[in-house]
Amino acid sequence: MEGLVRGIRSCQETLRVAILKHPRDRRNIFSRFGRVTSSLPVREKGLENLKVADVLMTKGEDKIGTWLWCRTTDSVYDAVENMAKNNIGSLVVLKPGEQELVAGIITERDYMRKIIAQGRSSKYTRVGEIMTDENKLVTVTSDTSILQAMQLMTDHHIRHVPVIDGKIVGMVSIVDVVRAVVEQQGGELKRLNEFIKGEYY
């Protein structure tokens, strides 16, 4: 992930230098850069200013709900079935009770290593037995910058980070983070192109 961030910043600098050195040849410079877009773009505000909340908004309100979590007392089978049904790779695990206190996280990796590889039954094993405990859980808030989230995921070798603002408000994956970075860079290239052509003031 660090390599991705360095690569993006290097691309920005290379583009700026090329524009300054060859102001008349700008069409050839920009023809080398393709456009990457998604159906729900992140609002362009600069990579340094992009927050986890911006990424959550692109996922839509239907992407936040009870299907993002399970309880420590649920069977691993039910948790994995929930992940498969909703096409997600992890669930936040809550402690039993009404207060929705976070106990940890269960991921596809936990299932593979602690159920399949050990020959255990997912129907008779509780989520609390195989989850990553809350004291090892890496989380972010909705105000965390996307670059900080990317760095945390890289440092801890994880692909999913729960977003917790006092309570669980969503989940961000490495795919969400990379998509946001690519869209921001595409927007910056577009603005530079418009500036060079004199269409941007």
Beta strands, then each sheet from edge to edge (+ up, - down):
strand 1: 69-71
strand 2: 90-94
strand 3: 102-107
strand 4: 132-133
strand 5: 160-164
strand 6: 168-173
sheet 1: 1+ 2+ 3- 4+
sheet 2: 5+ 6-
end
